[in-house]
Amino acid sequence: MDSPEPPVAPDRCPDCARLADIEAIKQLKARYFRHMDQQNWTEFGEVFARDAVVGGGPQQVVGRPAIVEYIAAMSQNARMAHQGFLPEIEVVGAGDATGTWAMSDYYETLGTTPPVGFRGFGHYVDRYAQEDGAWRITSSRLTRIKIIPLEGGLPAFYRRTDR
């Protein structure tokens, strides 16, 4: 019986640490989507750095607890499915990385007939850092390319009131 191959020595694989970091960031973003869809708010919060920033401008939310509260409020009484794909991740320094993800999502307010919600498409632009020994999201901004309302229209948080 052959013995397993020994692990590759770091001097023979200079990119191994960088590739391991990229994979860890992919797993982090996968947990972000899964915990949001399952509304596991404690676990969802753990993907963010303590002083993370989400969004921008008047919709900027700062700090892990505030981010969880904001997303949980928008997700109340909703069925959601988020997908992130085609990651472009760059490790820019020790414990520091950036990433852009294509995304699509489905959001439906429960108990509405016809259904209120949307299908959406866009990109996340994220920044990551290592905190407490794990990769965490330090900033995230979603730019929408298209939102397709469901038959009952858009949820209140997407309806403009300044028209």
N, C-alpha and C positions, 0 to 999 in steps of 0.2 A: 504494500500500500504506500502510495506517495504521500509525503508530508506536505502540508499546505505551504504555499509560497510565503516567505517572510514579507512583512510590510516594506514598502519602498522607503529607503532612507531619505531624509529631508534634502540631503545634498544631491540626490538623484531625482528629486521632484520639487524643484523650487516653487512651483505653483500650487502645491498640495494645500498649504495653509490658506491661500487665497480662495481656492476652490471649495474648501471646507467652510469658509466664511460665507461664500455665496450660497451654498446649499443650506446653511443655517438660516440665512435671511429668507430664502424661499420657504422654508418650513415656518418661519415666523409669520410671513404674510398669509400662508395657508391657514394658520391658527387664527389670524385676524378675521378672515372671511368666515371660517367655520363657527367661531365663537359668536360673531355678530349674528349670523343666521340662526343659530340655536339659542340666542339671547342668554348666553352664559356670561353675565356681566363681570363677574370676578375674574374669570380667566381672560375675558376680552381686555380688561384693564391691564393685565400683566404683559401684553404685547407692547405697551407704550412705556417710554421713559417717564420718570416722575414729572419732568417739566416739559413734556411733549407739546407740540402745537399742531392743531388740525385746522384745515381750512385757511381762509385769508380774508382780509378786509373786515367788513362788519360781521361776518360769520366766523371769525377766528375764535377758536376755543383753546385755552391754555391750561395744561396740567392734567395728569391722569384722571383724578376724580371728576373734573369738569367735563372731560371728553366722554367718559363712560356715561355720565348723567345726560349729556346732550344726545348721544347716539341712542341710549335707552329710551329717552322720551320720544324721539322720532320713530322708534321701532315698536312702540307700545301698540298692541292690537293689530299687528301686521304680520303677514307672511312674506318672508324675504328669501332670496337666493342670490348670492354674489359669486362671481367667478373672476379670478385674476389670472392672466396668462401672458405669454411672451415677455418675461422679465428681462430687463436690461439692467444688470446690477454691476456696479463698479466699486471695488474696495479702494478708497482714496487715501487711506492711511491706517495706521494701527487703530483698530476699534472704531473706524469711521467709514461709512459707505453711503452710496446713493443708489436709487433705483427708480425705474419707470416701468409701470405695468399697464398693459391694455386690460380693460375690464368690461364686464356686462353685468347687469343686475335686473332683478324682477322684484317689484314691491307691490303688495296688495293690502289694502286696509280690510281687515276681517269684518264680516257682517254687512258689507255694502252690496246693494243690488241696484243697478249694474255695478260691477266691481270698480272701485276707485283705486288708482295706482298707476304704475308705469313699467315699461321696459326701458332700460337705459344703457348707454354705451359711452365709454370715455377712457381716460388715462389717470392713474395715480402717479404722482411724483413724490417720492419719499426720501427721507434721510434716516439713517440708522446709526446707532452707536452701541458700544458694549457698556452695559450698566449692570452691576452686581453679577458679573460673570456670564451675562447672556446678551445676545443681540436684542435691541428694542427699537421701536419706531420713535424717532425724535421729532420728525415733522412729516405731515402727509397732506397733500392737497389733491382733490379730485377735480378734474376738468371734464365737463360733459361735452360730448360730441353731438349726441342726439338723445332725446327723451320722447318716447312714444306713449302717450296716455292710454290707459285702459278705457273701456267703454264708458265708465262713470266719471271720467276726468282725472285730473291730478289731485293728490292729497293736498291739504291746506298748506303744508310747508313749501310746496312748489308753486302755489298760486301767487302771482304778484298782486299787491294791493295798492301800488302807486300809479296805476294807469287811469 
